[in-house]
Amino acid sequence: MQDISLFPPEARCVFFLTDDAGDLTRYDDLHPAERQEVKAAVDVRKGEFGDARWCAHEALRELGVESAGAILRGERGMPLWPEGYTGSLTHTDGLRAAVAASTRHVHSMGLDAEPAEALPDGVLRSIASDTEIAMVERMRANGQPWADRLLFCAKEATYKCWFPMTRRWLDFDEAEIELRADGTFISQLLARPAPVPLFEGRWVVRGGYVIASTYVR
């Protein structure tokens, strides 16, 4: 899934598809401290965690980091990358992925993926402004029934990029998303103070998934 349209050229993304939500193969191979993070979770959660961490380690290896140690969880679940690196992880039904880059090139990154299908009834109104809802309705009318899910994905990617820079929560109504037809989006940050006024993002629909990413150089 490495794609210059989604990520800066200095980044490396590793992903895989799976139809076995309870596969613990990669979880069992994790550093003991990583396994400890979810030791009390059900097998599906352990499998997701292990798979995403495996992707993260592979992305770092592609960047030349042979032994990254444990990638633990920080505040609000933020992955704690090795010194000098940043990135983002995502997992959803059937897909696991992680992207990493050196902080010489990228300050922070956010990646999120979701099935390319509509959100459950009532969810859109809880995450979107009137302007965003009108945008989603236009996209649906143009044959993009997953537009609300893409909006959700873009907001999640925004939060994942925001939190490592600020260590502050960012609610759904604190980022106004403009999804563009060319596969880009703008995330206008409404929370103050903000490290930058907006994030620029990219999105694709591929293999049955909507995928959104954003990064700050």
C-alpha positions in Angstrom: 0.0 0.0 0.0 3.0 2.3 -0.3 1.7 5.1 -2.4 3.0 8.6 -3.0 -0.5 9.8 -3.4 -1.2 8.8 0.2 2.2 9.2 1.9 5.4 11.3 1.5 8.1 9.5 -0.5 10.3 9.2 2.6 7.6 7.1 4.4 7.1 3.4 4.3 3.7 1.7 4.6 3.2 -2.0 5.2 -0.2 -3.7 5.1 -1.9 -7.0 4.7 -5.3 -8.5 4.3 -6.7 -11.3 6.6 -9.8 -13.3 6.9 -8.9 -14.7 10.3 -9.7 -12.1 13.0 -8.5 -14.5 15.8 -5.1 -15.3 14.3 -2.6 -14.8 17.1 0.6 -15.7 15.1 1.9 -12.1 15.0 0.8 -11.3 18.5 2.7 -14.4 19.9 5.9 -13.1 18.1 5.7 -9.6 19.7 8.1 -8.3 22.3 6.9 -9.4 25.7 6.2 -5.8 26.7 4.0 -5.3 23.7 2.0 -8.5 24.5 1.6 -7.2 28.0 -0.3 -4.2 26.7 -3.3 -6.3 25.7 -2.8 -9.5 27.7 -6.3 -9.3 29.2 -8.1 -8.6 25.9 -10.1 -11.1 23.8 -8.3 -13.0 21.0 -9.7 -10.8 18.3 -8.3 -7.7 20.0 -4.9 -9.4 20.6 -4.8 -10.4 16.9 -5.5 -6.9 15.7 -2.9 -5.4 18.0 -0.3 -8.0 17.0 -1.0 -7.6 13.3 -0.8 -3.8 13.4 2.4 -3.9 15.5 3.9 -6.3 13.0 3.2 -3.9 10.2 4.8 -1.1 12.2 8.0 -3.1 12.8 8.1 -4.1 9.1 7.7 -0.4 8.1 10.6 0.5 10.4 12.8 -2.2 8.9 12.1 -0.9 5.5 13.5 2.4 6.8 16.6 0.7 8.1 15.6 0.2 11.7 16.5 -3.4 12.4 15.7 -3.5 16.1 13.1 -1.1 17.2 12.3 -2.7 20.6 8.8 -2.6 21.9 6.3 -0.1 20.4 4.2 0.5 23.4 1.1 2.6 23.9 1.3 6.1 25.3 -1.5 8.5 26.2 -4.9 7.6 24.7 -3.3 4.6 22.9 -0.8 6.6 20.9 2.0 4.3 19.6 5.4 5.2 21.1 7.7 5.1 18.1 11.5 4.8 18.5 13.4 8.0 18.9 13.7 9.8 15.6 10.6 8.2 14.0 6.9 8.7 13.7 4.0 7.0 12.1 0.5 5.7 12.5 -1.3 2.4 12.7 -4.8 1.2 11.6 -6.8 -2.0 11.6 -10.3 -2.8 10.6 -12.2 -5.8 9.4 -9.8 -7.7 7.2 -7.1 -5.0 6.9 -4.1 -4.2 9.0 -1.6 -1.4 8.1 1.1 0.9 9.5 3.1 3.8 8.1 6.4 5.1 9.5 8.9 7.9 8.6 11.9 9.6 10.0 11.2 12.8 11.9 13.9 14.4 9.8 11.2 14.5 7.1 7.8 14.2 8.8 6.7 15.6 12.1 3.5 13.6 12.6 1.3 11.2 10.6 -2.2 9.9 10.7 -3.6 6.9 8.8 -7.1 5.4 9.0 -8.9 2.8 7.0 -12.5 1.6 7.1 -14.7 -0.7 4.9 -16.1 1.2 1.9 -19.7 1.2 3.1 -22.1 3.6 4.7 -22.0 4.3 8.4 -24.8 3.0 10.6 -27.9 5.1 10.8 -27.5 8.1 13.1 -23.7 8.2 13.2 -23.2 10.9 10.6 -25.2 13.4 12.5 -23.1 12.8 15.7 -19.7 13.4 13.9 -20.4 16.0 11.3 -21.4 19.6 11.0 -24.2 20.8 8.7 -21.6 21.8 6.1 -20.0 18.4 6.2 -23.4 16.6 6.0 -24.3 18.6 2.9 -20.9 17.7 1.4 -21.6 14.0 2.1 -25.0 14.2 0.6 -23.6 15.6 -2.6 -21.1 12.9 -2.8 -23.7 10.2 -2.2 -25.8 11.8 -5.0 -22.7 11.4 -7.3 -22.6 7.6 -6.6 -20.3 7.5 -3.6 -22.4 5.8 -0.9 -19.4 5.4 1.4 -18.9 9.2 1.6 -19.9 9.4 5.3 -17.5 6.6 6.2 -14.7 8.4 4.3 -15.5 11.6 6.4 -15.2 9.5 9.6 -11.9 8.1 8.3 -10.5 11.5 7.5 -11.4 12.7 11.0 -9.8 9.7 12.6 -6.6 10.3 10.5 -6.7 14.0 11.6 -6.9 13.0 15.3 -4.0 10.5 14.9 -1.8 13.2 13.4 -3.0 15.9 15.9 -2.5 14.1 19.2 1.3 13.4 19.1 1.8 17.1 18.3 -0.4 18.5 21.1 -1.2 15.7 23.6 -4.7 17.0 23.6 -8.0 15.4 22.6 -9.6 16.6 19.4 -13.3 16.1 19.1 -15.2 15.5 15.9 -16.5 19.0 15.8 -13.1 20.5 16.3 -11.9 19.7 12.7 -13.9 20.7 9.7 -13.2 18.4 6.7 -13.4 19.3 3.1 -13.3 16.1 0.9 -12.2 16.9 -2.7 -12.8 15.0 -5.8 -9.1 14.8 -6.7 -8.4 12.5 -3.7 -7.3 15.2 -1.3 -8.9 16.7 1.7 -8.4 19.7 4.0 -8.8 19.4 7.7 -9.4 22.8 9.1 -8.4 22.7 12.8 -10.9 24.6 15.0 -9.4 23.8 18.3 -7.0 26.4 19.8 -4.1 26.6 20.2 -3.2 24.6 17.1 0.3 23.7 15.9 -0.8 24.5 12.3 -4.0 26.0 11.0 -4.9 23.0 8.9 -3.8 19.5 7.8 -3.7 18.5 4.2 -4.7 14.9 3.6 -5.2 12.3 0.9 -7.7 9.6 0.4 -8.4 6.6 -1.8 -11.0 3.9 -2.2 -9.3 0.6 -2.9 -10.0 -3.1 -2.5 -13.2 -2.5 -0.6 -11.8 0.1 1.8 -11.7 3.8 2.2 -8.3 5.0 3.3 -7.3 8.5 4.5 -3.9 9.8 5.5 -2.5 13.1 6.6 0.9 14.3 7.7 2.9 17.4 8.7 6.4 17.8 7.4 
